[in-house]
Amino acid sequence: MPEFAYGSGPPQPVPPMKPQRVADGVTLVRPLSRKGVGPGMIILSPNEESASPVEIEDGIPSLRMKWAEEGYCVVEVRAQASSSALKAAVAALSDCRECEPKEKIGLICYDTSLWLKAASAIETLKDRIVVASLYADASQYSQLSSQASVPTIYHLTGASETKRSQTPGSKIYEYGSGRECTFPVPFHKDFHYATEAVSHSRNLAFFKPIMGGPYFDLELLWEEHTYYEFGARDVENTMATMVQEPYVNHIPTITGGIGREKLTNFYRDHFIFSNPQDAELELISRTVGIDRVVDEFIYKFSHDITIDWLLPGVPPTFKYLEIPMMAVVNIRGDRLYHEHITWDQGTALRQAGALPEKLTLMVDPHGGKTNGQVNGNGACGKVTYEVVAPVTGTDTAAKMREKNSVESNHMFEFQAKKV
Protein backbone atom coordinates (compact mmCIF):
# COMPACT_ATOMS: atom_id res chain seq x y z
CA MET A 1 0.00 0.00 0.00
CA PRO A 2 1.37 3.48 -0.83
CA GLU A 3 2.44 5.83 1.95
CA PHE A 4 -0.15 8.55 2.52
CA ALA A 5 -0.54 11.59 4.78
CA TYR A 6 -1.22 9.55 7.93
CA GLY A 7 0.86 6.46 7.18
CA SER A 8 0.16 3.39 5.08
CA GLY A 9 -2.97 2.21 6.89
CA PRO A 10 -6.54 2.84 5.74
CA PRO A 11 -8.09 6.26 6.51
CA GLN A 12 -9.76 6.47 9.89
CA PRO A 13 -13.27 7.95 10.16
CA VAL A 14 -13.63 11.29 11.93
CA PRO A 15 -15.84 11.24 15.06
CA PRO A 16 -19.18 13.03 14.65
CA MET A 17 -19.49 16.68 15.54
CA LYS A 18 -20.28 17.36 19.21
CA PRO A 19 -20.82 21.08 19.88
CA GLN A 20 -19.98 22.15 23.45
CA ARG A 21 -21.83 25.04 25.07
CA VAL A 22 -19.42 27.61 26.54
CA ALA A 23 -21.95 30.31 27.46
CA ASP A 24 -25.26 31.65 26.20
CA GLY A 25 -24.78 32.01 22.43
CA VAL A 26 -21.17 30.72 22.56
CA THR A 27 -20.36 27.21 21.29
CA LEU A 28 -17.09 25.29 20.87
CA VAL A 29 -16.58 22.76 18.05
CA ARG A 30 -13.39 20.71 17.92
CA PRO A 31 -11.59 20.14 14.58
CA LEU A 32 -13.48 17.78 12.27
CA SER A 33 -10.32 16.49 10.64
CA ARG A 34 -8.31 13.28 10.71
CA LYS A 35 -5.45 15.23 12.26
CA GLY A 36 -7.74 16.11 15.18
CA VAL A 37 -6.03 19.35 16.26
CA GLY A 38 -5.87 22.81 14.75
CA PRO A 39 -5.56 26.54 15.46
CA GLY A 40 -8.41 28.60 16.87
CA MET A 41 -11.12 30.32 14.82
CA ILE A 42 -13.85 32.58 16.20
CA ILE A 43 -17.00 33.02 14.12
CA LEU A 44 -19.40 35.91 14.72
CA SER A 45 -22.67 34.49 13.42
CA PRO A 46 -25.73 36.62 12.60
CA ASN A 47 -28.30 34.09 13.74
CA GLU A 48 -29.92 33.33 17.03
CA GLU A 49 -29.35 29.70 18.05
CA SER A 50 -32.99 28.86 17.33
CA ALA A 51 -32.89 30.43 13.85
CA SER A 52 -30.58 27.82 12.29
CA PRO A 53 -30.70 24.62 14.35
CA VAL A 54 -29.47 22.33 11.54
CA GLU A 55 -25.76 21.58 11.04
CA ILE A 56 -26.00 20.42 7.43
CA GLU A 57 -28.73 20.43 4.81
CA ASP A 58 -28.59 19.44 1.12
CA GLY A 59 -24.82 19.06 1.47
CA ILE A 60 -24.38 22.60 2.85
CA PRO A 61 -22.78 22.65 6.33
CA SER A 62 -23.34 25.29 8.98
CA LEU A 63 -20.68 27.97 9.42
CA ARG A 64 -19.14 26.29 12.45
CA MET A 65 -19.18 22.84 10.85
CA LYS A 66 -17.51 24.13 7.66
CA TRP A 67 -14.64 25.78 9.53
CA ALA A 68 -14.22 22.76 11.80
CA GLU A 69 -13.93 20.59 8.68
CA GLU A 70 -11.18 22.95 7.51
CA GLY A 71 -9.18 21.78 10.52
CA TYR A 72 -9.82 24.68 12.90
CA CYS A 73 -10.93 24.55 16.53
CA VAL A 74 -14.00 26.77 16.27
CA VAL A 75 -15.87 28.94 18.73
CA GLU A 76 -19.09 30.36 17.34
CA VAL A 77 -20.50 33.53 18.90
CA ARG A 78 -24.15 34.13 18.08
CA ALA A 79 -26.12 37.36 18.13
CA GLN A 80 -27.64 36.81 21.58
CA ALA A 81 -24.25 36.43 23.32
CA SER A 82 -23.16 38.95 25.94
CA SER A 83 -20.60 41.72 25.47
CA SER A 84 -17.95 39.55 27.13
CA ALA A 85 -18.46 36.69 24.63
CA LEU A 86 -15.25 37.38 22.70
CA LYS A 87 -13.12 37.05 25.84
CA ALA A 88 -15.01 33.87 26.71
CA ALA A 89 -14.30 32.51 23.23
CA VAL A 90 -10.55 33.17 23.53
CA ALA A 91 -10.52 31.57 26.98
CA ALA A 92 -12.36 28.49 25.66
CA LEU A 93 -9.77 28.06 22.90
CA SER A 94 -6.94 28.48 25.42
CA ASP A 95 -8.41 25.71 27.57
CA CYS A 96 -9.19 23.35 24.67
CA ARG A 97 -6.68 20.52 24.25
CA GLU A 98 -7.47 20.19 20.52
CA CYS A 99 -6.70 23.86 19.86
CA GLU A 100 -3.07 23.71 18.79
CA PRO A 101 -1.17 25.95 18.34
CA LYS A 102 -2.90 28.45 20.60
CA GLU A 103 -0.87 31.60 19.90
CA LYS A 104 -2.73 32.84 16.82
CA ILE A 105 -6.51 33.01 16.48
CA GLY A 106 -8.53 34.06 13.45
CA LEU A 107 -11.90 35.81 13.47
CA ILE A 108 -14.63 35.85 10.83
CA CYS A 109 -17.59 38.18 11.11
CA TYR A 110 -20.74 37.49 9.11
CA ASP A 111 -22.69 40.39 10.67
CA THR A 112 -21.54 44.02 10.65
CA SER A 113 -23.45 44.87 13.83
CA LEU A 114 -21.44 42.21 15.65
CA TRP A 115 -18.21 43.65 14.22
CA LEU A 116 -19.03 47.08 15.63
CA LYS A 117 -19.97 45.49 18.93
CA ALA A 118 -16.72 43.48 19.10
CA ALA A 119 -14.26 46.07 17.75
CA SER A 120 -13.04 47.30 21.12
CA ALA A 121 -12.65 43.74 22.40
CA ILE A 122 -10.63 42.80 19.30
CA GLU A 123 -8.31 45.72 20.03
CA THR A 124 -7.62 44.44 23.54
CA LEU A 125 -7.13 40.87 22.28
CA LYS A 126 -4.99 41.60 19.22
CA ASP A 127 -2.07 39.73 20.77
CA ARG A 128 -4.21 36.59 20.26
CA ILE A 129 -6.62 37.52 17.44
CA VAL A 130 -4.18 38.18 14.61
CA VAL A 131 -6.35 38.21 11.46
CA ALA A 132 -9.99 38.87 10.58
CA SER A 133 -12.53 38.60 7.78
CA LEU A 134 -15.63 40.75 7.40
CA TYR A 135 -18.68 40.52 5.13
CA ALA A 136 -20.35 43.91 4.77
CA ASP A 137 -22.17 46.35 2.54
CA ALA A 138 -19.73 48.50 0.56
CA SER A 139 -21.29 51.70 1.87
CA GLN A 140 -20.13 50.76 5.39
CA TYR A 141 -16.49 50.13 4.50
CA SER A 142 -15.02 53.43 5.76
CA GLN A 143 -16.70 53.11 9.14
CA LEU A 144 -15.80 49.44 9.55
CA SER A 145 -12.20 49.63 8.32
CA SER A 146 -11.42 52.48 10.70
CA GLN A 147 -12.04 50.09 13.57
CA ALA A 148 -9.87 47.25 12.24
CA SER A 149 -6.83 46.69 14.44
CA VAL A 150 -5.56 43.49 12.75
CA PRO A 151 -5.00 42.48 9.09
CA THR A 152 -8.49 42.15 7.62
CA ILE A 153 -10.00 40.79 4.43
CA TYR A 154 -13.21 42.56 3.38
CA HIS A 155 -15.96 40.99 1.27
CA LEU A 156 -18.11 43.89 0.09
CA THR A 157 -21.46 43.84 -1.68
CA GLY A 158 -23.64 46.60 -3.07
CA ALA A 159 -22.67 49.87 -4.69
CA SER A 160 -20.79 52.74 -3.10
CA GLU A 161 -19.81 56.05 -4.67
CA THR A 162 -16.90 56.60 -2.31
CA LYS A 163 -13.47 55.50 -3.44
CA ARG A 164 -12.04 52.80 -1.18
CA SER A 165 -8.36 52.87 -0.27
CA GLN A 166 -6.87 49.57 0.82
CA THR A 167 -5.07 49.85 4.14
CA PRO A 168 -1.70 48.06 4.61
CA GLY A 169 -2.16 44.40 5.43
CA SER A 170 -5.79 44.36 4.31
CA LYS A 171 -7.49 42.93 1.23
CA ILE A 172 -10.73 44.00 -0.45
CA TYR A 173 -12.96 41.90 -2.69
CA GLU A 174 -16.13 43.26 -4.21
CA TYR A 175 -19.09 41.15 -5.29
CA GLY A 176 -21.23 43.75 -7.02
CA SER A 177 -24.67 45.14 -6.40
CA GLY A 178 -26.40 41.85 -7.20
CA ARG A 179 -25.52 40.27 -3.85
CA GLU A 180 -26.41 40.95 -0.24
CA CYS A 181 -23.64 40.70 2.36
CA THR A 182 -25.51 37.74 3.88
CA PHE A 183 -24.68 35.62 0.79
CA PRO A 184 -22.19 33.37 2.71
CA VAL A 185 -24.64 32.43 5.50
CA PRO A 186 -26.06 28.90 5.03
CA PHE A 187 -29.83 28.48 5.34
CA HIS A 188 -30.30 32.23 4.84
CA LYS A 189 -32.58 33.43 2.05
CA ASP A 190 -29.65 35.31 0.43
CA PHE A 191 -27.21 32.37 0.56
CA HIS A 192 -25.43 31.88 -2.78
CA TYR A 193 -23.37 28.71 -2.98
CA ALA A 194 -20.89 29.62 -5.75
CA THR A 195 -20.12 33.12 -4.46
CA GLU A 196 -19.72 31.82 -0.92
CA ALA A 197 -17.27 29.18 -2.16
CA VAL A 198 -15.13 31.82 -3.89
CA SER A 199 -15.08 34.02 -0.79
CA HIS A 200 -14.27 31.02 1.41
CA SER A 201 -11.19 30.16 -0.66
CA ARG A 202 -10.10 33.81 -0.46
CA ASN A 203 -10.44 33.68 3.33
CA LEU A 204 -8.23 30.60 3.50
CA ALA A 205 -5.58 32.18 1.27
CA PHE A 206 -5.53 35.29 3.47
CA PHE A 207 -5.67 33.55 6.87
CA LYS A 208 -3.26 30.65 6.54
CA PRO A 209 0.01 32.58 5.97
CA ILE A 210 -0.75 34.81 8.96
CA MET A 211 -1.91 31.98 11.25
CA GLY A 212 0.68 29.48 10.05
CA GLY A 213 -1.92 27.06 8.71
CA PRO A 214 -3.26 24.56 9.10
CA TYR A 215 -1.60 23.23 5.96
CA PHE A 216 -2.22 19.80 4.48
CA ASP A 217 -0.59 17.97 1.57
CA LEU A 218 -3.47 18.29 -0.90
CA GLU A 219 -1.74 16.24 -3.61
CA LEU A 220 -1.19 13.36 -1.21
CA LEU A 221 -4.82 13.50 -0.05
CA TRP A 222 -6.09 13.43 -3.65
CA GLU A 223 -3.78 10.55 -4.54
CA GLU A 224 -4.95 8.65 -1.46
CA HIS A 225 -8.55 9.06 -2.60
CA THR A 226 -7.85 7.92 -6.17
CA TYR A 227 -5.86 4.94 -4.86
CA TYR A 228 -8.93 3.61 -3.05
CA GLU A 229 -11.08 4.35 -6.11
CA PHE A 230 -8.93 2.83 -8.85
CA GLY A 231 -6.23 0.80 -7.06
CA ALA A 232 -7.77 -0.88 -4.03
CA ARG A 233 -11.36 -0.46 -5.35
CA ASP A 234 -12.62 -0.04 -1.82
CA VAL A 235 -15.88 1.87 -1.34
CA GLU A 236 -15.65 2.25 2.44
CA ASN A 237 -12.11 3.61 2.44
CA THR A 238 -12.85 5.86 -0.52
CA MET A 239 -15.67 7.45 1.47
CA ALA A 240 -13.44 7.70 4.57
CA THR A 241 -11.22 10.15 2.67
CA MET A 242 -14.19 12.53 2.31
CA VAL A 243 -16.06 14.92 4.62
CA GLN A 244 -19.37 14.00 6.24
CA GLU A 245 -21.53 15.12 3.30
CA PRO A 246 -19.43 15.21 0.11
CA TYR A 247 -20.51 15.21 -3.50
CA VAL A 248 -19.26 14.24 -6.94
CA ASN A 249 -20.54 15.83 -10.14
CA HIS A 250 -19.67 14.26 -13.51
CA ILE A 251 -20.80 17.19 -15.60
CA PRO A 252 -21.22 15.77 -19.17
CA THR A 253 -23.43 12.85 -18.11
CA ILE A 254 -24.91 14.39 -14.93
CA THR A 255 -23.83 11.38 -12.89
CA GLY A 256 -22.43 11.21 -9.36
CA GLY A 257 -23.99 11.70 -5.96
CA ILE A 258 -24.77 14.45 -3.46
CA GLY A 259 -24.44 13.51 0.20
CA ARG A 260 -22.83 10.50 1.87
CA GLU A 261 -25.62 8.01 1.24
CA LYS A 262 -26.17 8.81 -2.43
CA LEU A 263 -22.45 9.11 -3.16
CA THR A 264 -21.73 5.78 -1.43
CA ASN A 265 -24.40 4.14 -3.58
CA PHE A 266 -22.95 5.74 -6.71
CA TYR A 267 -19.41 4.58 -5.96
CA ARG A 268 -20.59 1.05 -5.13
CA ASP A 269 -23.13 0.52 -7.94
CA HIS A 270 -21.90 2.70 -10.80
CA PHE A 271 -18.26 3.74 -10.48
CA ILE A 272 -15.62 1.84 -8.51
CA PHE A 273 -16.50 -1.58 -9.95
CA SER A 274 -17.58 -0.17 -13.33
CA ASN A 275 -14.12 0.85 -14.46
CA PRO A 276 -12.28 -1.63 -16.71
CA GLN A 277 -9.41 -3.55 -15.15
CA ASP A 278 -6.84 -1.77 -17.31
CA ALA A 279 -8.21 1.72 -16.58
CA GLU A 280 -5.38 4.22 -16.22
CA LEU A 281 -5.12 7.96 -15.48
CA GLU A 282 -2.36 9.69 -17.42
CA LEU A 283 -1.59 12.99 -15.72
CA ILE A 284 -0.93 15.92 -18.07
CA SER A 285 -0.83 18.83 -15.62
CA ARG A 286 -1.67 19.58 -12.00
CA THR A 287 -2.39 22.88 -10.27
CA VAL A 288 -2.56 23.00 -6.46
CA GLY A 289 -4.34 25.92 -4.81
CA ILE A 290 -5.09 26.81 -1.21
CA ASP A 291 -8.01 24.36 -1.02
CA ARG A 292 -8.18 22.47 -4.30
CA VAL A 293 -6.35 20.42 -6.87
CA VAL A 294 -7.01 20.82 -10.59
CA ASP A 295 -5.87 17.97 -12.82
CA GLU A 296 -5.69 17.67 -16.60
CA PHE A 297 -5.49 13.98 -17.42
CA ILE A 298 -6.35 11.30 -19.98
CA TYR A 299 -8.59 8.44 -18.86
CA LYS A 300 -7.43 5.37 -20.81
CA PHE A 301 -9.15 1.98 -20.87
CA SER A 302 -10.37 -0.99 -22.88
CA HIS A 303 -14.12 -0.61 -23.33
CA ASP A 304 -14.88 -4.22 -22.41
CA ILE A 305 -17.60 -3.57 -19.82
CA THR A 306 -20.52 -1.16 -19.59
CA ILE A 307 -19.34 2.14 -18.07
CA ASP A 308 -22.63 3.80 -17.27
CA TRP A 309 -21.16 6.88 -15.57
CA LEU A 310 -19.21 7.72 -18.73
CA LEU A 311 -21.16 6.15 -21.62
CA PRO A 312 -24.67 5.48 -20.30
CA GLY A 313 -26.64 3.20 -22.59
CA VAL A 314 -23.62 2.32 -24.74
CA PRO A 315 -22.71 -1.40 -24.72
CA PRO A 316 -19.06 -2.55 -24.59
CA THR A 317 -17.39 -1.87 -27.96
CA PHE A 318 -14.07 -3.61 -27.10
CA LYS A 319 -12.18 -0.58 -28.37
CA TYR A 320 -9.34 1.16 -26.55
CA LEU A 321 -10.42 4.70 -25.60
CA GLU A 322 -8.42 7.73 -24.48
CA ILE A 323 -10.62 10.50 -23.09
CA PRO A 324 -9.23 13.95 -22.17
CA MET A 325 -10.61 14.98 -18.78
CA MET A 326 -10.33 17.66 -16.12
CA ALA A 327 -10.97 17.34 -12.39
CA VAL A 328 -11.51 20.25 -10.00
CA VAL A 329 -11.20 18.75 -6.52
CA ASN A 330 -12.09 20.80 -3.44
CA ILE A 331 -10.36 19.61 -0.26
CA ARG A 332 -11.70 20.79 3.08
CA GLY A 333 -9.02 20.37 5.72
CA ASP A 334 -7.59 16.89 5.22
CA ARG A 335 -10.63 15.33 3.51
CA LEU A 336 -12.27 15.80 0.11
CA TYR A 337 -15.43 17.88 -0.11
CA HIS A 338 -16.28 17.64 -3.79
CA GLU A 339 -15.14 16.66 -7.26
CA HIS A 340 -16.24 18.45 -10.43
CA ILE A 341 -15.22 16.18 -13.31
CA THR A 342 -15.65 17.13 -16.94
CA TRP A 343 -14.49 15.66 -20.24
CA ASP A 344 -14.95 15.76 -24.00
CA GLN A 345 -18.08 13.64 -24.42
CA GLY A 346 -17.93 14.12 -28.19
CA THR A 347 -14.58 12.37 -28.46
CA ALA A 348 -15.76 9.64 -26.07
CA LEU A 349 -18.74 8.87 -28.34
CA ARG A 350 -16.64 9.17 -31.50
CA GLN A 351 -13.97 6.80 -30.21
CA ALA A 352 -16.65 4.32 -29.13
CA GLY A 353 -18.20 4.48 -32.62
CA ALA A 354 -21.48 5.81 -31.23
CA LEU A 355 -21.38 9.19 -33.02
CA PRO A 356 -21.75 9.49 -36.82
CA GLU A 357 -19.42 11.72 -38.79
CA LYS A 358 -22.30 13.60 -40.45
CA LEU A 359 -25.45 14.91 -38.85
CA THR A 360 -28.72 16.40 -40.08
CA LEU A 361 -29.36 19.91 -38.79
CA MET A 362 -32.64 21.80 -39.19
CA VAL A 363 -32.38 25.58 -38.80
CA ASP A 364 -35.13 28.17 -38.53
CA PRO A 365 -33.49 31.44 -39.67
CA HIS A 366 -36.59 33.39 -38.63
CA GLY A 367 -36.64 32.15 -35.05
CA GLY A 368 -40.07 30.58 -35.56
CA LYS A 369 -41.63 33.76 -36.99
CA THR A 370 -42.44 32.59 -40.53
CA ASN A 371 -45.96 34.01 -41.08
CA GLY A 372 -47.06 30.62 -42.32
CA GLN A 373 -44.59 30.44 -45.23
CA VAL A 374 -43.64 26.92 -46.26
CA ASN A 375 -40.33 26.04 -47.90
CA GLY A 376 -39.62 23.26 -50.37
CA ASN A 377 -39.22 20.70 -47.59
CA GLY A 378 -42.72 21.37 -46.32
CA ALA A 379 -41.43 23.03 -43.14
CA CYS A 380 -42.37 26.59 -42.26
CA GLY A 381 -39.30 28.73 -42.91
CA LYS A 382 -36.82 26.01 -41.95
CA VAL A 383 -33.67 24.96 -43.79
CA THR A 384 -32.14 21.49 -43.51
CA TYR A 385 -28.37 20.98 -43.63
CA GLU A 386 -26.02 18.07 -43.60
CA VAL A 387 -23.09 19.02 -41.37
CA VAL A 388 -19.83 17.33 -40.53
CA ALA A 389 -19.87 16.90 -36.73
CA PRO A 390 -17.08 19.11 -35.30
CA VAL A 391 -15.79 16.24 -33.20
CA THR A 392 -12.68 14.12 -33.46
CA GLY A 393 -11.50 10.90 -31.82
CA THR A 394 -8.09 9.99 -30.40
CA ASP A 395 -6.63 13.20 -31.85
CA THR A 396 -8.01 15.06 -28.84
CA ALA A 397 -5.97 12.95 -26.43
CA ALA A 398 -2.90 13.25 -28.65
CA LYS A 399 -3.28 17.05 -28.79
CA MET A 400 -3.59 17.29 -24.99
CA ARG A 401 -0.55 15.08 -24.55
CA GLU A 402 1.68 16.86 -27.08
CA LYS A 403 0.79 20.18 -28.73
CA ASN A 404 2.43 19.39 -32.10
CA SER A 405 0.98 15.93 -32.51
CA VAL A 406 -1.99 17.08 -34.61
CA GLU A 407 -2.26 20.07 -36.94
CA SER A 408 -4.50 22.81 -35.55
CA ASN A 409 -7.60 24.30 -37.21
CA HIS A 410 -8.42 21.55 -39.70
CA MET A 411 -12.11 21.75 -38.73
CA PHE A 412 -12.26 25.23 -40.27
CA GLU A 413 -12.56 23.43 -43.60
CA PHE A 414 -15.87 21.81 -42.64
CA GLN A 415 -18.80 23.05 -44.74
CA ALA A 416 -22.52 22.64 -44.19
CA LYS A 417 -24.44 21.33 -47.15
CA LYS A 418 -28.07 22.22 -47.79
CA VAL A 419 -30.29 19.19 -48.24
N, C-alpha and C positions, 0 to 999 in steps of 0.2 A: 504494500500500500504506500502511495506517495506520502511525503512529509508535508503536513499542512500547518496552519497557523497555531493550532493547539496540539501538535504532535501527530502521530500516525494513526491514532485511534479514531473511531467514528465520532461525529459531532454529538455533543451532549445537549439535550433539550434545556431550554431556559425555564426556570420556575415561573409560574404565573404571577402576574402583577398583584401586589398586596399593598395598596395605599395605607399609610400610617398617619393618623390625625395628630398634628402638632399643637394646633390651637384652632379656635373658630375661624374657618376660612383658610387655614394653612395646612397643607398636606405634603408628606414626604413620600417619594417613590424611588426605590433603589434601582440601580442600572439594570435594564432588561437586555443584557448582553451576555454572551458566553464568558467574557472576561470577568464580569461580575463586579468590577469596581470602576469608578470614573470620577472626574472632577465635578464640582457643584454647579448647578444651574438653577436660578430662581426665575419663575414665570409669573408675571402679573397678568392674571386672567380676567376678562371683562365680565364673566358670568357669576351669578350666585351659584352655590353648590347644587341647588335644586333645579337650576335652569338647564343643566347639561349632565344628567346623571350617568349617561352611557360612556364607556371607555372607547368603544369602537363600533362603527356602524357602516355597512357597505364597504368595508375595507379601509375606512378613514378612521385613524386613531384620534383620541383626544390629544390636546396639547401636551399634557404631562406624559402620556404614554409614548407619543412620538419622540420626545426628547430623551426619555428613559431608554427607548430602543436605540437612540444614537450613542448610548454608552455613558450618559450623564446621570449623576445622582441629583434628582429633581425635587425642588420644593415649589409647589404651586401656591400662590397667594391670590385668593379670590376677592371679589369686590367688597364682601361684607367683613373682611378682616379688620382688625384694629390698626391704629396708627403705629403700633410697635411691631407689626407683623414682619417687617423686613429684618429687624434685629433678631426676631424669633427664628426666621428662616436661616439666617447665617449661623445662629447657634445650633440649629438642628443639623445643618451640614457639618459643623465642627464636631458634633457628637456622633455622627454616623460612621460606622466602621467602613462601609462600602464607598464612602466619599474619599477618594484618593487620586491625586494629591488634594490637599485642602487649602493651599495657599491662594489659589486664584479661582474666583467665582464669576460666572457670567450671569447677565440679567436680560430677560426679554420681556418687553412690555407690549401687550396687545390692546391697551386701553389708555388713551392720553390722560384721562382724569386720574388714573392711578400713577402715571408718571409724575404729574404735578404734585400729587400727594406724597410720593416717595422721594422726590428730588433731594430734599434736605437730608434724609436718611442715607441716601446713596453717597452724598458728600462726606458724611461722617464715617462711612464704611468703605471708602475707596481704596483702602489698603487691602481689602478682601475682594470687593466687587471691582473687577479690573476692565470690564468691557460690557457694552450694552447694545441692545437692538430695540428700535421703537417703530411701531406702525402708527401713522398719523395722517391727518389731512394736511395738504401742502400749505394751506393758509396759516397753519399753526406753527410752522417750522421755526420762525424767528424766536417766538416765545419759548418753545420747547428746547431748542439748541442752546439758548442762553443759560439753561439750567443743567446742561450736561457737564459732568465733572470727570468723566472717563471716556475713552475712545468709543464712539457710538456710530452704528449703522442705522440710517433712516430709510424707511420704506414709505414713500409719500404718494398719496392719491389725491385726485381732484386738481383743479386749476388754481393758480396763484399768480397775480400780476407782479409780485415783488421778486426781484432777482435774488437767488439764494447763493450765498458764498459758503463754500465747504471749509469747515474749520480743520486745522491740523489734526490728523489721527482719526477723522471721521470719514464716512462714506455715505453718499446720497444716491438712492435709486428712486426713480419716478415711474408710476404705473398708469398715468393718464387719468382723465376725468371720467372714464367709463367704469372705474372701480371705487368701492367704498373702502375705507381703511380697516374694516372688519373682514376683508376678503380672506385672511389666513385662519379665521376662527372656525373650527369644525362645528357642524350642526347649526351654524348661524345662517340666516337667510341669504347673506351676502357672500358666503363661502364660495371660493372659486379654486378648484383643485389645481389647475395648471399654473395659475399665477402664484398660488401659495407654494407650490413645489419649487418654482424659480426663486422666490424670496427665501425659502428655507435653505437652498444650496448656497445662496449669497451669505446668509447668516453663518453657515458653517465655515465658509472660506474666510470670513472676517474674524470669527471667534477663535478658531483653532490655533493660528500662529500666536495670538496674544495669550491664550490659556495654556498653550503647550499640548494641545490635543483635545480629546483622545484621538490618536492616529491608529489606523488598522491597515494591514497589507491587503488592499482591495483586490489586487491581481490574484493573490494566493486564495482569498475567499471565493472568488469567481471560479478559479481552477478546481477548488475543492468541490464546489457545487456541480460543475460539469463532469468531474470524475465520477460522482455518484449517479449522474444521469446516464453517461455514455460508457464509462468503464465498469464500475461495479453493478450498474443497473439496479439500484436499490432505492425504492420509493421512500421508505421511512427515513433513511439518512439524507436523501435529497431534500426532503421537507424539513429536516432538522437544521439545515443550513439557512433556513429562511425565517423571517419574523412571524409573529403569531398569525397575521392575516395578510399573506402576500398575494401577488397576482402575476399571471403571465398572459401577455397579449401577442399572439401571432397575427400580425395585421393583415396580410393578404388574404388569409382564409378565415379570419375571425374565429380562431380556435384558441384554447387556453383555459384559464380558470381564474375566478376572482374569489378570494377567501380560501382558507385552509382546506375546508371540506371539498369544495369544487375543484381546487387545484390538485389535491391528492388524487381524486377520482380521475382527473385528466392525465396526470402522470402515469397512473397505474393502468388505465384502460386504453389510452390513445397515444402515449408518447414514449415512455421509457422502454417498453417492450415492442414498440412499433417501428423502431429504427433497425435497418438491416444490420447484420452482424459485422459487415465491413465498413459501416458508417465512420466517416473521418472528418474532422474539422481542420481545415488548412488555414492557419492564421495569416492574414495579409497585413493588417495594421492594428494597433491597440492604442487607445488614448485613455489615460487614467486621470479623472478629475477628483474633486474634493469628496464626492459621494457617489461616483459612478464610474463604470468602465464601458467604453464604447469599442466594440470589435468589428472590423471588416474581416470576413472569412468566407471560405468556400466549403459548402457542405457536400461531401462526395460520398457516393454509395451505389451499390448495385440494387436496382429496383426489382427485388425478387420477392417482396411482400407488400401488402397494402399499407401505405403510409397515409392514414386519413387526416393527420394534422397538416400535411403538406400538399397532398394530391387527393382530396376527398372525392370518392366516387370513381377513381381511376384504378383499374386492376394492375397487378404487377406486369411490367413490360419487359423485364429481364434485360434492360439497358443500363449502362453505367452513366449516372447523371452527376453533373457538377454545377451546383446552384450558388451564385453569389448571394451573400446574406450580410445583414448588419444587425448587431445586438446592442441595445442601449440598456445597461443593467444598473439599476439603482440599488446601492448598498447602504443600509441603515445600521450604523454601528458596525458590528462584526457579523451581520446576517443580511441576506438578500431581501429586499422589499419587492422589487418588481423587475420584470424583463419585458422590454418592447422589442420584438423580433420582426424584421421585415426582410423581404427578398424579392427577386425578380420572378414573379409568377409566370410571366410570359415565357421566359427561357425554360422554366421548369416544365411547362406544358409542351413547348416545342421539342425539348430533348426527349420527353416521354412519348412523342408522336401523337399527342392529343390535341394539337393545334394546327389547323391547315395553314398553308402558306398564303392562300388568297381567301379573302372574305367578301361577302356582299354587304354593301353599306347603302342604306336609304337615307337621303338627306332632304329636308324640307327647307329650301332657301328662304321661304317666306315666314318661317316660324309658326306655321299652322294657319296663317291668315291668307287664304287662297281665293276667297270670294266664290268658292264653288267651281273654280277652273279645274279641268281634268287634263293631265298630260297623256302622252301616248301609251304609258303603262297602265292607264286606268286609275292612277292615284292622284289625288288632288294636289297639284303643285309640287310633287315630290320627284326627285331624281335618284335613280339607282346607279351605283358604281360597283365595279369590282376593284378592290384595293389589295395591294400586297401588304400583309400584316407587318408592321414595323417591329418585328421581334426576331431575334436570332437565338441560336442554340448554345453550343459549348464556346462559341466566340466570346460570350459575355464573361465566362470564367477566365478564359485566356487573357482578355483585356484587363480584367482586375488584377490578375497575377503579374502581367508584364505589359507595360503600356505600348510597346512596339510590336506586340504579337499579331495584331490585326489592324489593318488600315482603317483610319477614322473616316466617318462621313459617307460611307457607301450607301446608306439608306436615303440620302438626298436624291438618288437617282430613281427612287420609286415613283411611279406615276399611276394615278387613279384612271380607270377606264370606264366611260359611261356604258351602261348595258342597255 
